[in-house]
Amino acid sequence: MVENPSLQISTVKLDGPRTYHQWSRSIKFFLRSHGLEGHITGAKHQPSSNSAGYTQWVTENSQIVIWLLHSMTPDISYPISFCDTAKEMWDTVAQTYSQRGDIAQAYELQYRFQELRQGEMIVTAFVAELRHLWIEIDSLCTFSPTNAHDIAAFQ
């Protein structure tokens, strides 16, 4: 399964924390649609070099690495290019740019959400902006349900 290495797999280029969430969702959907998401989630482990699936894993991993590098700006892709696997690359980018738990950014988004007014916007544009802000706020939340009621409610 080798495709065009310069294939644009995301309409959003990763250029830092501002585009990370949209970029990562786009990449996940693309890889999922090709049955390759396990390479970045860790579900598809690297087999030993003498096993039957090793060559296919290396080929898929290399393809994903190339796609990821082409979906980033050069200043981000260069230091990331030293990672050996797509998973290592994915985890490094997430740790660097995801800003999960960033209280200052969450506060700014909450403020923008509360201050947003329809004004001259048409209803659909206003609702789209509300939804966009809500998704960004939600992506910063790190809630982990701990009791059975919460676990059932958030599945």
SVG drawing of the C-alpha trace seen along z (x, -y; Angstrom):
<svg xmlns="http://www.w3.org/2000/svg" viewBox="-30 -44 47 58">
<polyline fill="none" stroke="black" stroke-width="0.4" points="0.0,0.0 2.3,-2.7 0.7,-5.8 1.9,-9.1 4.3,-10.4 3.6,-14.0 -0.2,-13.4 -1.8,-16.2 -3.5,-14.4 -4.8,-17.4 -6.1,-20.8 -4.5,-22.3 -0.7,-22.5 0.6,-22.2 2.3,-25.5 2.1,-25.5 -0.4,-25.3 -2.9,-27.4 -3.5,-24.7 -2.7,-21.6 -6.2,-20.5 -7.7,-20.9 -4.5,-19.3 -4.5,-16.3 -8.2,-15.5 -7.7,-15.7 -4.7,-13.4 -6.5,-10.9 -9.5,-10.7 -7.2,-10.3 -5.2,-7.5 -8.4,-5.8 -9.9,-5.8 -6.8,-4.0 -6.7,-1.5 -3.4,-3.0 -4.4,-4.9 -2.9,-2.1 0.6,-3.4 0.1,-6.6 -2.0,-5.3 0.3,-2.5 -2.3,0.2 -0.2,1.5 3.1,2.4 6.4,2.8 6.9,6.5 10.3,8.2 12.5,7.8 12.3,11.5 8.5,11.8 6.3,12.0 4.6,8.6 7.8,6.6 8.3,5.4 4.6,4.2 4.9,2.4 8.1,0.6 6.5,-0.4 3.3,-1.7 5.3,-3.5 7.6,-5.2 4.6,-6.3 2.9,-7.8 6.1,-9.6 6.4,-11.1 2.8,-12.2 3.1,-13.7 6.3,-15.6 4.5,-17.0 1.6,-18.2 3.8,-20.4 5.6,-23.7 9.4,-23.3 10.3,-24.8 8.2,-22.1 9.0,-19.2 12.7,-19.5 13.2,-18.7 10.4,-16.1 12.1,-14.3 14.6,-12.8 11.9,-10.6 12.1,-6.9 8.5,-6.0 5.2,-7.6 4.1,-7.0 7.2,-8.7 6.6,-11.6 2.9,-11.8 3.6,-11.8 6.3,-14.4 4.1,-16.8 1.2,-16.2 3.4,-16.9 4.9,-20.0 1.8,-21.6 -1.5,-20.2 -1.5,-22.6 -3.8,-20.2 -4.5,-21.6 -3.3,-25.1 -5.3,-27.2 -4.5,-30.5 -5.7,-29.4 -8.8,-27.9 -9.5,-31.2 -9.1,-33.1 -11.4,-30.8 -14.0,-31.0 -13.8,-34.8 -14.2,-34.8 -17.1,-32.4 -18.9,-34.6 -18.2,-37.8 -19.3,-36.5 -22.4,-38.4 -24.3,-37.8 -24.2,-41.4 -24.2,-41.5 -23.4,-37.8 -26.1,-35.6 -27.4,-33.0 -25.5,-30.1 -22.2,-32.0 -22.8,-32.8 -23.7,-29.2 -20.6,-28.0 -18.4,-30.4 -20.0,-29.3 -19.5,-25.6 -15.9,-26.3 -15.1,-27.9 -16.9,-25.2 -14.9,-22.5 -11.6,-24.3 -12.6,-24.6 -13.6,-21.0 -10.3,-19.9 -8.4,-21.5 -10.4,-19.7 -8.7,-16.7 -11.7,-15.3 -11.4,-11.6 -14.5,-10.0 -13.7,-8.1 -17.1,-6.7 -19.4,-4.3 -22.1,-7.0 -19.6,-9.4 -18.1,-6.6 -21.5,-5.6 -22.5,-9.2 -19.4,-10.0 -19.2,-7.0"/>
</svg>
